[in-house]
């Protein structure tokens, strides 16, 4: 018998739809749960997940707060969090059972809501039922026509803008920035992290038309940056105060994301003090970003899957870790594999090509070997990801698993089931 979660996953056959009509109709049917809490809305090609977590963690220090992100690493429930607890299975079951008739009615009058649309509405209804004060809501794809864009946030946030999903969002930075700028609401502030001229020009234009104050992150306000295996520390001069911030997330880009989150919370006018902000940044957890999941051998997972992300990850990796890892990598067909493997070889000449757990979109590891194996001194193909990591761990005491969130999720889940604890 088909489970409720299987039913929800079955809606993936509808693909991604770029219109808000069905979401608005769905919200009407539920009495607009998205209007029963205040929100922050975060988009970007890279950095939006970490920034969403930083904002949530700051809010959580003083208020009842929710976090909506995607995709998940190990369990679907990771996508929807309230007060540090994932949405329970029983709520998922009850929501789908209650609203499945509505989903099917919408198909008769318009079209079937997609997997992401139903999941988004579930998040908003759960946040409403839990009576949260604030939610940090990450965009799925783009912004203007993303299912999340029925909310009216206190502040909109745009992190870094790149060419990922150019087939859907447009083939220039200007057109992609326009789509992401679609989350800017009339009179509501917009915080922009990206500094590329085309992006700044586009977002500035939208913000002016909508009367939305534009706050731009100035990286020069981040000082005394230090990176280590334990995380990132830096000083930041915000709008209201100056802070010494520490996070267990590793990378210069994580300092940018944390600073962006601070600006967003400051600009919102919410009553938080500097200690809430410092504690929120320190308590933030965002798995799968240079995350150590095992110490002996040392196994690190990282979700970098496009050229800007892998460049940043490689730069950070070289600063923090002083030896070469055995790489285990797999990638999806909609990613720039040529750029990816030419960058990742900078940190190691040993690699095992494997398969992410997204069979329909995963690139055959044999094809990756044929295309990029020559870039490495030692290259092998092991299609099963668990076998690939196990073999890597036999051959090296330092392993990096990367290339796809679907790959690192599989590995993280495997080590969690083994019950191996990371000694910190």
N, C-alpha and C positions, 0 to 999 in steps of 0.2 A: 504494500500500500504506500502511495506517495505521501511523504511527510510534508508538513507545512513549509519547512525550509527548502525541501526539494521543489515544491510548487513555486516558491519565490525564485529559486535559481532557474526554474524553467522559463521564467519571464525574460531571461537573457536572450532568448531566441528573437525577441522583439528588437534587439540591438539598442543603439543609442539614438534617441529622438531629440532633435533640436527645435522644440517649441514648448511653450509654457501652458498651452490651452488645457491639456489633460491635468497637469498639476493644479491649475487654478480650479478646475471643475472638481477634482478630488478634494481639494482644500475646502471648497464650498460644502461638499457633502459631510465633511467632518467638523464643520463649524470653525474653520481657520485656526487650528491649534498653533500655527506659527506666529500668531499675534499675541499669544498669552505669555511670552517671555521676551526679554531683551536679548539682542544677539550682536555678534561680531561676524563678519563674512570675509573669508580669506580665499584668494585665488593666486595663481602663479604657476609657471611651468616647473619650477623647483623651489623648495623651501616652504611651501604652503602647509604641509602636514606638521612640520616642526613648529612653525609659527602659530598654528592653531593650538597645538599642545601648550606652548608657552603662555598664550593668552588664557586658555582654560585653567592652567595651573595657578596663574596669578589670581584669577577670579575665585578659584576654589579656596584660597586662603581665608576669604571673608564671607563668601556667599554660597548658596546652593547653585551648582553649575553643571552644565552638560557639554559634551564634546561629540561632534559628529565628523568622522573622517572616513576615507576610503583609499584603496581597498584594505582588507584586513590581511594580517600576516598568517595567523594560525586558525582563529575562530571568527565566524561571522559576527559574533557578539562584540568583538573589539571595536566595531564601527560606531557603536552608540554607548556612551559612558555617561553616568550621572554620579557625581560625588565619589569618584574613583571606583565605582562598581559598574561592570559591564551589564548591559541589558540582559535580564534573565530569559532562559529558554521559554518559560511559561508565558511571558509577555509576548514573545515573538509568535508563539502558537496561537494565543488568544487574539492577537491583532489580525493575523492572516485569516483565521476562522471567521472572525466578525466581519472583515472587510472584503473577503474574497468575492461575495456577490456584487459589491460596488465596483471592484476591478473588472468583473465580467460585464456589468451594465455599461461601464465606460467604453468597453470594446464595441458595444452595439451602437452607441451614439457618436463615437469618435474613433478611438483606437485603444488597444490594450495598453495600460500603463506598463512601463518597462520595469525591470528588476530595480534599477537605481531610483526610479520615481516612487515605487512602493516602499523601498527601504528608507528613502528620504522622508516620506510622509509618516512612516512608522517612527522615525526619530523625533519628528516634531510632535506627534501625538504622545510619545513617551515623555518627552520633556514637559509637555503640558500636564500630563497626568501626575508627574513627579513634582509639579509646582516649583520648578527651578526658577531662579532669578535671572540667570544669564546663560547663554549658550555660545560656544565657539564653533562655527559651522564652516567646514571646508568645502569648497566647490568640487564637484566631480570632474568636469571637463569644461574648459572655457570660462564662461561666466554669464554672458548676456542671456543665453537660452538654456542654461543649466537648470536642472530641477530644483536646486536650492534657491534659485533667484526669485522666489516669491516672498522671501523675508524682507523686512525693512530694518536693516541693522543700525546700531548706534554709530558704528564705524565700519567702513570697507577697507580691506587691506590687499595690496598687490605686492607679491614678493618679486621673484625674478621671472622675466618673460623670455622664453626661448622658442625654438622652432618645433618642439614636440607637438604632434597632432596637427601639423600644418595642413594635412589633407582635409581636415574638418574645420580648422579655424582660419585658414588663409595662409598663403605662402610667403608673407612678409611680416617683419616684426610689427609694422604699423597695423596690419589687419588683425594679427593675433592680439596685440595690445588693445585694439578696439573691442574685440570680443571679451577680453578679461575686464576691460573698463565698463562693461555692461552691468557690473554689480554696484557701480556708483549710483547712489540714490540722491534725489533732490534735497539739497541743504544739509546732507549728512557728510561728515568728514571722510576723506580718503587718505590713507597712509601708503606711500609708494616707496618700496625698497630699491627697485631697479633704477639704474642711472643712464641706461643707453639712450642717446638722443631721440631716436624714433619713438621709444616707449614714453619718455618724459613728455615729448611734444603731444602725443596722442592723449595721454591721461590728463595732461594740463588742459587740453581743449575740451574734453568731456566734462571735467570738473568745473570749468568756467561756465559752460552751457547749463549745467545743473545747479549752479550756485553752491557747489560743494567745496569747502575749504580743503586745499591740498597741503599735506604735510609730507615732506620728503626726508628720508633718512640720510643724514650726512655721515658717511663712514669715518670722517676725521674726528668725530665725537667719541669714537671707540678707541681707547688708549690702553697701553700696558697689557696687551694681549699675550696670554701664555697658553700653550697647548701641551697636554700630556695624555698618557693612557687613562688618567683619572677624569679627564674632561677639559673644559675650557674656562678660563677666568679672564676678566677684563674690567676696565672702568668705562662708564658710559655717562655722558652728559645729556640728560633728557630735557623735556620741556619744563618740568616742575622741580626737578631735583637732579643731583648727581649720585651715581650708584657704583658700588663695587659688586659685580655680578659673577656668580660661579654656576656652571652647569655640568652635569656628567656627560652631556653630548659633546662630541669631539669635532672641532673644526672652526676655522675663521668664519665660514659661512653660518655656523650656528651662533656665533656672536652677532652677526647681522640679523639673523632670525629673532634672536632674543631681544635685541635692541628695537627691532620693528614691533614686536609684541608690546614692549614697554611704551613706545610712542602711541600705539593704538589705545592702550588702556588709559594713558594720561589724557589723550585727546578726547576720550569718551566722557570725561568729567565724573566718572564713577568714584565713589568715596573709598579709595584705597590709599594707604600710606606707603612710604618707601620700604618699610619692613615687609609689608605684604608682597611687594614687587620682588624684593631680593629673595624672599623665601619661595615665592612662586617659581622663579627662574631656577632656583636650586633644586626644587622638588620635581621639576618636569621630567617625564619619562617619554622617550620616543624610540621604541625598539627598531632595530634593523638599520641603523645608521652608525657605521663603525662600532657595532655592538659586539662585545666579547661574550660569547655564549659558552666557551669552555676554556679552561686554563692549561690543561695538560693532556694533549697538546693545545697550544693557543689557537683557537678558532674564532675568527671574526667574520661577521656577516655585514654586508652593506648593500642597500637597495639602489645604488646609482645605476641608471639604465639609459641615460641619454648623454650626449657629449658634454654639456655644461656641468652636469652632476658628476660625471666620472672625472673630468678635469679637476674639479674642486676636491673630490675624494682622493685622487692620486697626490695632489699637492699637499693635502693634510697628512696623508699616509706617510709620505717621505719625511715630513717634519717630526712625526710622533714615533714611528717605528723604525728601528735602525737595522733591520734585516729583511731579506726578500722572502715573501711567502710563496707557498705553492697555491696557485689560483685555481679555483673551481668556478667555472662560468657557464651560464646559459643565457640566451637572450630571445626576445619575441620578435616576430617578423616585421612589426611596425616600428622597430627601433633602428637607429643608424649603427649597424654592427661594424661597418668599416671604421668609422671614427672611434667607436668604443674599443675595439681590440688594438688599434694603433696607439691609443692612450694608455690602456691598462698594461701593455707590455713594458711601460717605463718603470714599473715597480717589481717586475719579476720576469724571468725567462722560462718559467715552468708553469704549465697549464693543463688542466683536464677539462675538456668540453663535455657538457651534460645537457639535460633537458628540463626546463622549468615545468611546473605542474599546471600548464595551460596548453594542453596538447594541440588545440586547434590553431594557436598562434605561435607556438614554440618553433624556433628554427632547428632543424635536424642537426645534432652535434657533429655528425659526419660531414655535413656541408660546411659547418664552421671550421672544422679541421682542414678541409680541402682549401678553404678560402684564406684562413689565417694561421694555420699550423706552422707555416714557415717563419712566422714572426718570432717564434719561441724556440729555444734550444731543445726543450723537452715538451712534447705535446702528445696527449692521448685522448681517446674518446671512450667515455663510460656513460651510456645513455641514462642509466638509473641514478638520480641525484644522491640518494643515500649511499649507494655503492661508491659513487665518485668521491664523496667526502671521506668515507671510510678508507678508501685507497690513498687519498691525499694525506690523511692523518698517519698512515703507516710510513709514508715516504718523507714526511716533513713534520717538524714540531711546531710549524707555523703555517696556518691555512687561512686563506681569504676566500669567502664564498660571495659571489657578486653577479650582477648582470640583469637580474629580474627579481621583483618583489615576490613573484610566485615561486622562484627557486629558494630564496632565503627563508620564506615562510615555511616551506617544506622542511628545511634543515633545522630551523628553530623549533618547530613542532616535534621533530624527531628527538632532539636533545631534551626537550621538556618531558617527553614521554619516558625517556631513559632515566629521568630523575636526577640527572647530573647537575650538581649545583656549581655555579661559578664562584670560585674563591676570590673575593675582592679584598 
